[in-house]
Amino acid sequence: MYPRSSGSAPSVNSWLEVQSAVRGLTQDFSTAFNTGNYDQAAALFTADGVLMAPQREAAQGQKAIELMLRRLGESGYQNLRMETIRVEESGDMALEIGRYTAAIQQANGTTVAERGKYVQAWRRLGIWRMTANCWNSDLPR
């Protein structure tokens, strides 16, 4: 990442705090989604945040994101697990790269395993909030 404009390097404590905050919020997102608390998951986004799910139009804003998450849950997405691989921070912005797994319950009752990677952008607005979330599958269509 680019150095801060003040020229000072981030402290180790600052770096660890950002790592911990982002990892914890990502787990909060997964838990909220898995328990059907789509409003809580959407509340982790900024007011103008964007959710970009595969094969779907982007959802912008917390209400649209909540609706998109609800539709994903109702279409069979469940048991979302997210693993943070890397967090890069610069000032009040952070970028998270990770991988995910999920199960997709099909209409016929079978379950399909899903796995892939994701990128999340975070902004510190007093507290960390997601500004963008995008993921895609590693599996062929």
HUUR-V171290 format. One record per backbone hydrogen bond with DSSP energy under -0.5 kcal/mol. CO is the residue of the C=O (numbers start at 1). NH is the residue of the N-H. If there is no record, write none. Layout:
[[CO/NH] [CO/NH]]
This chain:
[[4/7] [8/4] [11/15] [12/16] [13/17] [14/18] [15/19] [16/20] [17/21] [18/22] [19/23] [20/24] [21/25] [22/26] [23/27] [24/28] [25/29] [26/30] [27/31] [28/32] [29/33] [30/34] [31/35] [32/37] [33/36] [36/38] [37/41] [38/42] [39/43] [41/44] [42/45] [44/130] [46/49] [47/62] [49/61] [50/52] [50/133] [51/53] [51/59] [52/135] [53/56] [58/60] [59/51] [61/65] [62/66] [63/67] [64/68] [65/69] [66/70] [67/71] [68/72] [69/73] [70/74] [71/75] [72/77] [73/76] [76/105] [78/103] [81/101] [82/84] [83/99] [86/97] [88/95] [90/93] [92/124] [93/90] [94/122] [95/88] [96/120] [97/85] [97/86] [98/118] [99/83] [100/116] [101/81] [102/114] [103/78] [103/105] [104/106] [104/112] [106/109] [110/106] [112/104] [114/102] [115/138] [115/139] [116/100] [117/136] [118/98] [119/134] [120/96] [121/131] [121/132] [122/94] [123/125] [123/129] [125/127] [127/125] [129/123] [130/46] [131/50] [132/121] [133/52] [134/119] [136/117]]
